[in-house]
Amino acid sequence: MVSSLPARTTHLAGSPGRTDQRALLVFDFADGGREQVDLLGGKGANLAEMTRLGLPVPPGFTITTEACRHYLARGEEPQSLRVQVTMALRRLEDNLGRRLGDVQDPLLVSVRSGAKFSMPGMMETVLNVGLNDYSVKALAEAAGDERFAWDSYRRLIQMFGRTVLGIPAGLLEAEFDAAKERAGALHDVDLPAAQLQELVEEFKKIVTSHTGREFPQDPRQQLDMAVRAVFDSWNTERARLYRRRERIPNDLGTAVNVCAMVFGNLGDTSGTGVCFTRDPATGKQGFYGDYLVNAQGEDVVAGIRNTLSLEDFARLDPASHDQLTQIMRRLETHYRDLCDIEFTVERGKLWMLQTRVGKRTAAAAFRIATQLMDERLINQDEALERVTGAQLAQLLFPQFDVDGPAEPLTRGMAASPGAAVGKAVFDATTAVEWAARGEDVILCRRETTPDDLRGMIAANGVLTSRGGKTSHAAVVARGMGRTCVCGAEELEIDVDARTMRIGELTLTEGDLVSIDGSTGEVFAGTLPVVASPVAVYLERGLDAALEVADEETGELVRAVDRLLRHADRTRRLAVRANADTAQDATRARHLGAEGIGLCRTEHMFLGERRVLIEQLVLADSPTAREDSLRELLPLQRADFIELLQAMDGLPVTIRLLDPPLHEFLPDLTELAVRVALARAGDGADPADERLLAAVERLHESNPMMGLRGVRLGLTVPGLYAMQVRAITEAAAHCARQGGRPLVEIMVPLVGSVMELHLIRDEIDGIIVDVATSTGTTLDIPIGTMIELPRAALTARRIAEAAEFFSFGTNDLTQTTWGFSRDDVEASIFAVYLDRGVFTVSPFESLDRDGVGALIRTAVAAGRQTRPDIKLGVCGEHGGDPESVHFFHDAGLDYVSCSPYRVPVARLEAGRAALAAETF
């Protein structure tokens, strides 16, 4: 039996030398290490690392990601792979003194996936490979446990049938449930040996009827088929969906780990578990985990039975528990991070099956980073590298008002924090369909499987009646920042009836449910929400946040404060905000903005002022036009005074009017219908007739490429002059009041330096005029937005007339791709994402290869002409974590984003500076 394995695995006899590793496609665990994660995948590299540390790891070998990539590209394994697997298998057999699937004390192996980046549950695993109609009897004799042997064979056929042979899981599960019902067995472990043997025969019949051939009896054939199934699982729909969400490249491939089986289903002195060196949900210090007696590894993550805690495990098996805690501490020290560990106990003997740096919630990430820093395991820079802007953004989400009167219906395990409200749905398909039509949903399941991933992505939160903090639902929800409550045992979920019952209360599909992933509480209906303590901290300061925080969230707020301050000390990029009002500017300043990178003046013409634009458009003489502009001037000046006062001492970049004028006018079709109806009756209002003529005159087939931006300034006399005068008079007013206005004027949509020269001549004249008339010194830089490919390509010339560039990445992305954003996001993006044209929307994260290349070109050309030119970005990409890293690398001086993304940009700018130092 496997218990005869040596406690410390050494280099397997006859292992190949390491002189030409490029030709090697198979590595024994003893030959690798965690630094080879690209080649061996995360699981294989960490198994090798634990072997290197002398921990009790069952021996085995890893088939590399190179072999997988070859297979996926060509549809067949490399010619040498089969031979190398044979050599590795023979070394494994010789080391253990047993043969794969032998009829006397057979060696069995597990075949498990293991990509570079963790993809929990997304790819395939097959356990107990090597069992057949003959070796199952030998296993029973060697173990002295007939039930164990038939249970293992049942598991093999069930897993192999689903993952390798493509048999619908429901067919096998239904037969299993029927067998338990016939035997009166409540749980899997209650099914006796005789019934398990009968179940194996039924499973084999299903295999034959579904595939047209019998279940393979050749152990090596089982192994080869399982390896290919793992390779193929890299491209399953759920795996591709997960990679797309997590932005994992599609061309990495997965390694395959073949490991000697150790058995947790050998009775009450055996079991399997998953543990964490700290709480992955909250970051609280201490060991956390789940343990199942008489089970194999997949049982824990599948959530088929509610688990025991590590404290329960300590009472059941003190010696194994003590050894496990020692190993957990050693691994956390070695990796200097939270570790996620899988283990099995076989008749009192502890075996380590996997470790990896554990996925964690956003709150846990910040708390753990500062804890490890205080414990002197990592330094401040490393702590900052352990958190992300995306995680900080999650901490800004509202939470339930705990002071409310609502009583929870039940409680489960707080698996992934957050406050989620939605309509209860009971399968992934319904979740996707309802979410697509704008419904907020909570996915309610007995337990989730990898096939539920698309529903978990669509849902606001996930609720299960089974499983613990290490179940599939918990692990995946934490990884994607989705609120999750697991193991709410009082819930009776009936997927077929589309109901869940809690005591006397029955909730049906569509009923509103609220779940609290921080406490594990489940409520009927909708609960009120309040601002999170981290949001309070960012807007009102540390003291105000600590007043509303409990001890746990107080520690979190302090952690965020420490790391954000370190990011501010570390970063090179300045962070500004996009703000159009004094109120937005004040909020941005509280959130840490160092100026305004984009004030969109068109927003000042909405509401009651829209009529003034109508008057401007309808002006039938220069005098009427000047009267309209004269009426707008004091309104604009007052707006700018408020804005400059709110940002006193910080730069404020004001963009002159950009959108087409028709956007401020009535809809052409509606106005035409109104006028036509009026003409058919008592006659149209002359004002409506004039307005219709103006709207028809300004109507464009493609307005985003028409009369807008600098073209307005050149073709609508006095428009830009009025705005520039309002800006300069506001700056002069603030200066005379003792302020320090730092205003910058930005001209939009420039494609030719001549456009900018013409507008600048007018702007410069107005600045001189206002400075002279007010007796103030006005130093107002004039620059332009780079939002057209031609502007980027001719930046050397444009820099002759521009003192700064601000990259308008929203329009630059549209014009580079030839996309109309409002149209393509609804019509083609889903197809493009699914087919891999891009892995993320180019409006969400910057297209580095295309748009990014134009930005780099413009940066270099602009600085060639004007070395001191100021460079920034004002599209929403300025707050996207990945894009911030690009802007740092490209040499920009600042990023600008919406006020609420300022803290995210600050954090990522610090991380970008550290990443640049690393390389």
Beta strands, then each sheet from edge to edge (+ up, - down):
strand 1: 26-28
strand 2: 60-63
strand 3: 109-115
strand 4: 125-129
strand 5: 254-260
strand 6: 271-278
strand 7: 285-293
strand 8: 308-309
strand 9: 339-346
strand 10: 349-357
strand 11: 399-400
strand 12: 410-411
strand 13: 413-416
strand 14: 419-425
strand 15: 441-445
strand 16: 461-464
strand 17: 483-486
strand 18: 492-494
strand 19: 499-502
strand 20: 505-508
strand 21: 512-516
strand 22: 521-524
strand 23: 529-530
strand 24: 574-578
strand 25: 596-600
strand 26: 651-655
strand 27: 742-747
strand 28: 782-786
strand 29: 804-807
strand 30: 870-873
strand 31: 894-897
sheet 1: 1+ 2- 5+ 3- 4+
sheet 2: 8+ 7- 6+ 9- 10+
sheet 3: 11+ 23-
sheet 4: 12+ 22- 21+ 14- 15- 16- 17- 13+
sheet 5: 18+ 19- 20+
sheet 6: 24+ 25+ 26+ 27+ 28+ 29+ 30+ 31+ 24+
end
